Amino acid sequence: MNENGTGMLYLCATPIGNLEDITYRVLETLRNVDLIAAEDTRNSIKLLNHFDIHTEMTSYHEYNKVEKAEYLIRRMQEGLDVALITDAGTPAISDPGEVLVKMCHEAGVKVTSLPGPAACIVALTLSGLSTRRFVFEGFLPGLDEKKERKRRLELLKDEHRTIIMYEAPHHLRATLDDLLENLGDRKISICRELTKRFEEVFPTTLERAVDFYKDNDPRGEYVLVIEGVSLLDLDKRQQEEWSKMSLEDHMAYYENSGLSHKDAMKQVAADRGVGKRDIYKALLEKE
C-alpha cells in the first residue's frame, strides 16, 4: 500500500516452463498482496500450490479485460494490493494486461513491474540472429483477417531489424507459408518448449522450414525469430521502385516539394544509386 492509502498493481513475471526461473521477489509479492489476478486460475493454481501460496485469486483475461480492470482499480483505490500474472512469462506483452496498466495510469493507481522470464527475449538470445536491433510482432492477425494479415506482412517485408513473433501449433504451417511468400527466403530460428526439458531451437531458412513441416506435425507453442532484410537489399529494392518512375516525374516530385533544381538532381541521383552527373546528362539528352 502507498503512503496515500491506495493499493498498487504488481506485474509479476512467471516461468515460461521451468518453475525454478521464478524470482524470490515475485514469490514474496504473490504471498503478500491481497489479490492475484490471473489469466487462467485453473493454470495458475498449479504454480501457487507448488510454492505453497494461498493468496486469493480472481480471473483477468481477454474476454473480461475492461470490466474486470474497472473492478480491480476500485479495489486498489480502496487500499488493496493486486498482483497480475499470466499463464507464462511477463504480463502485458501480447496480453490483456496492457489494458489494465493503461487504465491504472489513467486512474492514478501506481504500477510496478517485477522482471522475469519473457519467451520473446529467451528465443532471441538463442536464435543465433542479430540481437542488436529487433522488433516484437506478437501474433499476426488471424487467418480469417486476410486484409489486416496481408497488411502486416507487407510492412514486415522491409523490416531490417530482427523480427520476433509468436505462433500456435495449428497455425504454424500457414504462417510459415505466408512469411515465405511475402518476405522471401531468409534465415529463421524456430523455438519451442523454451526452458523445458525438451527445449528445441531449429535454425533454418523459411524455405526449408516450410518443407520440414510438410512431413512433421507442429507441437507446442512457438516463437519465431526471423532475419531482417539487409540494408543493402532494401536500398536495391527502393532503387528499383524509383527506377520505375520516369526521370522527369522523379525530378518533379522533389521540385514540387520545394527543392531547388540542383538539390532535386542530387536527391534523384541518391534514390537511383547513380551520380549527379548521370542525372544531369540524362536530363540534357531528353531536352
C-alpha positions as CSV (number, residue, x, y, z in Angstrom):
1,M,0.0,0.0,0.0
2,N,1.2,3.5,-0.8
3,E,1.5,6.4,1.7
4,N,-1.7,7.9,0.4
5,G,-3.6,4.7,1.4
6,T,-4.2,3.3,-2.1
7,G,-3.0,0.0,-3.3
8,M,-0.6,-0.9,-6.2
9,L,-0.6,-3.1,-9.2
10,Y,2.4,-5.5,-9.3
11,L,3.2,-7.1,-12.7
12,C,4.7,-10.4,-11.8
13,A,6.6,-12.4,-14.4
14,T,6.1,-16.2,-14.0
15,P,8.1,-19.1,-15.5
16,I,7.6,-19.9,-19.2
17,G,8.4,-23.6,-18.5
18,N,10.9,-24.2,-15.8
19,L,9.5,-23.3,-12.4
20,E,12.9,-22.6,-11.0
21,D,13.0,-19.5,-13.1
22,I,10.6,-17.6,-10.8
23,T,12.3,-14.9,-8.7
24,Y,12.3,-14.6,-4.9
25,R,10.8,-11.1,-5.3
26,V,7.8,-12.5,-7.3
27,L,7.2,-15.2,-4.7
28,E,7.2,-12.8,-1.8
29,T,4.9,-10.4,-3.7
30,L,2.4,-13.2,-4.6
31,R,2.4,-14.2,-0.9
32,N,1.9,-10.7,0.4
33,V,-0.6,-9.0,-2.0
34,D,-4.3,-9.0,-1.2
35,L,-5.4,-10.4,-4.5
36,I,-3.9,-12.1,-7.6
37,A,-5.4,-11.5,-11.0
38,A,-4.6,-14.5,-13.2
39,E,-5.2,-15.1,-16.9
40,D,-6.4,-18.7,-16.1
41,T,-6.9,-19.5,-12.5
42,R,-7.0,-23.2,-13.3
43,N,-3.5,-23.0,-14.7
44,S,-2.1,-20.6,-12.1
45,I,-3.3,-22.6,-9.1
46,K,-0.7,-25.2,-10.0
47,L,2.0,-22.6,-9.8
48,L,0.7,-21.3,-6.4
49,N,0.3,-24.8,-5.0
50,H,3.9,-25.7,-6.0
51,F,5.2,-22.8,-4.0
52,D,2.6,-23.1,-1.1
53,I,1.0,-19.7,-1.9
54,H,-2.6,-19.3,-0.7
55,T,-3.4,-15.7,-1.8
56,E,-7.0,-15.2,-3.2
57,M,-7.2,-15.3,-6.9
58,T,-9.6,-13.8,-9.5
59,S,-9.6,-14.2,-13.3
60,Y,-8.4,-11.5,-15.6
61,H,-8.4,-12.4,-19.3
62,E,-9.1,-11.2,-22.9
63,Y,-12.9,-11.5,-22.5
64,N,-13.3,-9.5,-19.3
65,K,-10.3,-7.2,-19.5
66,V,-12.2,-3.9,-19.4
67,E,-14.9,-4.7,-16.8
68,K,-12.5,-6.6,-14.6
69,A,-9.9,-3.8,-14.8
70,E,-12.5,-1.4,-13.5
71,Y,-13.2,-3.7,-10.6
72,L,-9.5,-4.2,-9.8
73,I,-8.9,-0.5,-9.9
74,R,-11.7,0.2,-7.5
75,R,-10.2,-2.4,-5.1
76,M,-6.7,-0.8,-5.4
77,Q,-8.2,2.6,-4.8
78,E,-9.7,1.1,-1.6
79,G,-6.2,0.1,-0.5
80,L,-5.7,-3.4,-1.8
81,D,-2.5,-4.5,-3.5
82,V,-3.0,-6.6,-6.6
83,A,-0.6,-8.9,-8.5
84,L,-1.2,-9.6,-12.2
85,I,0.1,-12.9,-13.6
86,T,-0.3,-14.6,-17.0
87,D,-0.2,-18.3,-17.8
88,A,3.6,-17.9,-18.5
89,G,6.0,-15.0,-18.9
90,T,5.7,-11.3,-18.3
91,P,2.3,-9.7,-18.1
92,A,1.2,-7.0,-20.6
93,I,3.3,-8.5,-23.5
94,S,0.8,-9.7,-26.2
95,D,-1.6,-9.9,-23.2
96,P,-4.7,-8.1,-21.9
97,G,-2.6,-6.8,-19.0
98,E,-1.7,-3.9,-21.2
99,V,-5.3,-2.6,-20.8
100,L,-5.2,-2.9,-17.0
101,V,-1.8,-1.0,-16.9
102,K,-3.2,1.8,-19.2
103,M,-6.4,2.1,-17.1
104,C,-4.3,2.2,-13.8
105,H,-2.3,5.1,-15.1
106,E,-5.4,6.9,-16.1
107,A,-6.9,6.3,-12.7
108,G,-3.7,7.4,-10.8
109,V,-3.0,3.9,-9.5
110,K,0.7,3.1,-9.2
111,V,2.1,0.2,-11.2
112,T,5.4,-1.6,-10.8
113,S,6.9,-4.4,-12.7
114,L,8.8,-7.4,-11.3
115,P,11.1,-8.5,-14.1
116,G,11.5,-12.1,-15.1
117,P,11.0,-14.6,-18.0
118,A,9.8,-13.4,-21.4
119,A,9.6,-16.0,-24.2
120,C,10.4,-13.4,-26.9
121,I,13.7,-12.5,-25.3
122,V,14.7,-16.0,-24.5
123,A,14.1,-17.0,-28.1
124,L,16.0,-14.0,-29.4
125,T,19.1,-14.8,-27.4
126,L,19.0,-18.4,-28.5
127,S,18.3,-17.7,-32.2
128,G,21.8,-17.0,-33.5
129,L,20.5,-14.0,-35.4
130,S,21.3,-10.3,-34.7
131,T,20.2,-9.1,-31.3
132,R,21.5,-5.5,-31.8
133,R,18.1,-4.3,-33.1
134,F,14.9,-6.2,-33.0
135,V,11.1,-5.8,-33.2
136,F,8.5,-7.8,-31.4
137,E,5.4,-8.5,-33.6
138,G,3.5,-10.7,-31.2
139,F,0.8,-12.8,-33.1
140,L,0.0,-12.0,-36.7
141,P,-3.7,-11.2,-37.3
142,G,-5.7,-14.4,-37.7
143,L,-6.1,-16.4,-40.9
144,D,-9.7,-15.1,-41.1
145,E,-8.5,-11.5,-41.0
146,K,-7.0,-11.7,-44.5
147,K,-6.8,-7.9,-45.2
148,E,-5.1,-7.0,-41.9
149,R,-2.8,-10.0,-42.0
150,K,-1.7,-9.1,-45.6
151,R,-1.0,-5.6,-44.5
152,R,1.1,-6.6,-41.5
153,L,3.2,-9.0,-43.7
154,E,3.7,-6.2,-46.3
155,L,5.0,-3.9,-43.5
156,L,7.4,-6.6,-42.3
157,K,8.8,-7.1,-45.9
158,D,11.0,-4.0,-45.5
159,E,11.8,-4.5,-41.8
160,H,15.6,-4.6,-41.4
161,R,15.6,-5.4,-37.7
162,T,15.3,-9.0,-36.4
163,I,11.6,-9.9,-36.1
164,I,10.2,-11.9,-33.2
165,M,6.7,-13.3,-33.3
166,Y,4.6,-16.0,-31.5
167,E,2.5,-18.7,-33.2
168,A,0.2,-21.5,-32.1
169,P,1.0,-25.0,-33.5
170,H,-2.2,-25.3,-35.5
171,H,-1.4,-22.1,-37.4
172,L,2.4,-22.6,-37.8
173,R,2.3,-24.1,-41.4
174,A,0.1,-21.4,-42.7
175,T,2.2,-18.7,-41.1
176,L,5.5,-20.1,-42.5
177,D,3.9,-20.3,-46.0
178,D,2.8,-16.6,-45.7
179,L,6.2,-15.5,-44.4
180,L,8.0,-17.2,-47.3
181,E,5.6,-15.8,-49.8
182,N,5.7,-12.2,-48.5
183,L,9.3,-11.9,-47.1
184,G,11.1,-14.2,-49.4
185,D,13.6,-16.8,-48.3
186,R,15.6,-15.8,-45.3
187,K,17.0,-17.2,-42.1
188,I,14.7,-18.1,-39.3
189,S,15.1,-19.8,-35.9
190,I,12.0,-21.7,-34.7
191,C,11.9,-22.1,-31.0
192,R,9.6,-24.3,-28.9
193,E,9.4,-25.8,-25.3
194,L,11.7,-23.0,-24.1
195,T,13.3,-23.6,-20.7
196,K,11.7,-27.1,-20.6
197,R,13.3,-30.5,-20.7
198,F,12.8,-30.9,-24.5
199,E,13.7,-27.3,-25.4
200,E,14.2,-27.0,-29.2
201,V,15.9,-24.3,-31.3
202,F,15.7,-25.0,-35.0
203,P,17.9,-22.6,-37.0
204,T,17.0,-22.9,-40.7
205,T,15.5,-20.9,-43.6
206,L,11.9,-20.2,-44.3
207,E,12.0,-22.4,-47.4
208,R,13.5,-25.3,-45.6
209,A,11.1,-24.8,-42.6
210,V,8.1,-24.9,-45.0
211,D,9.4,-28.2,-46.4
212,F,10.1,-29.6,-42.9
213,Y,6.7,-29.1,-41.5
214,K,5.0,-30.7,-44.5
215,D,6.1,-34.0,-43.0
216,N,6.4,-33.1,-39.3
217,D,3.4,-32.1,-37.1
218,P,3.9,-28.8,-35.2
219,R,3.7,-29.3,-31.4
220,G,3.8,-26.8,-28.6
221,E,3.8,-23.0,-28.6
222,Y,6.3,-21.5,-31.0
223,V,8.5,-18.4,-31.0
224,L,9.7,-17.5,-34.5
225,V,12.8,-15.3,-34.8
226,I,13.3,-14.1,-38.4
227,E,16.2,-12.3,-40.0
228,G,15.5,-8.8,-41.1
229,V,16.1,-7.7,-44.7
230,S,19.7,-6.4,-45.2
231,L,20.0,-2.7,-45.7
232,L,21.8,-3.3,-48.9
233,D,18.9,-5.4,-50.3
234,L,16.5,-2.7,-49.0
235,D,18.4,0.0,-50.8
236,K,18.4,-2.0,-54.0
237,R,14.6,-2.6,-53.7
238,Q,14.0,1.1,-53.2
239,Q,16.2,2.0,-56.2
240,E,14.2,-0.5,-58.3
241,E,11.0,1.2,-57.2
242,W,12.3,4.7,-58.1
243,S,13.6,3.5,-61.5
244,K,10.0,2.6,-62.5
245,M,9.3,6.4,-62.4
246,S,10.3,8.5,-65.3
247,L,13.3,10.8,-64.7
248,E,11.1,13.9,-65.3
249,D,8.4,12.7,-62.8
250,H,11.1,11.9,-60.3
251,M,12.5,15.4,-60.6
252,A,9.1,17.0,-60.4
253,Y,8.3,15.0,-57.3
254,Y,11.1,16.8,-55.4
255,E,10.9,20.2,-57.1
256,N,7.1,20.3,-56.3
257,S,8.0,19.6,-52.7
258,G,10.2,22.8,-52.6
259,L,13.7,21.6,-53.5
260,S,15.8,23.6,-56.0
261,H,16.6,22.0,-59.3
262,K,20.1,21.3,-58.1
263,D,19.0,19.7,-54.9
264,A,16.4,17.7,-56.7
265,M,19.0,16.3,-59.0
266,K,21.1,15.4,-56.0
267,Q,18.2,13.5,-54.3
268,V,17.2,11.8,-57.5
269,A,20.7,10.6,-58.0
270,A,20.8,9.2,-54.4
271,D,17.4,7.5,-54.9
272,R,18.6,5.8,-58.1
273,G,22.1,4.9,-56.8
274,V,23.9,6.9,-59.5
275,G,26.0,10.0,-59.7
276,K,24.5,13.5,-60.0
277,R,26.3,14.0,-63.3
278,D,24.5,10.9,-64.7
279,I,21.2,12.6,-63.9
280,Y,22.3,15.9,-65.4
281,K,23.4,14.2,-68.6
282,A,20.2,12.1,-68.9
283,L,18.1,15.2,-68.4
284,L,20.1,17.1,-71.1
285,E,19.5,14.2,-73.5
286,K,15.8,14.4,-73.0
287,E,15.6,18.1,-73.8
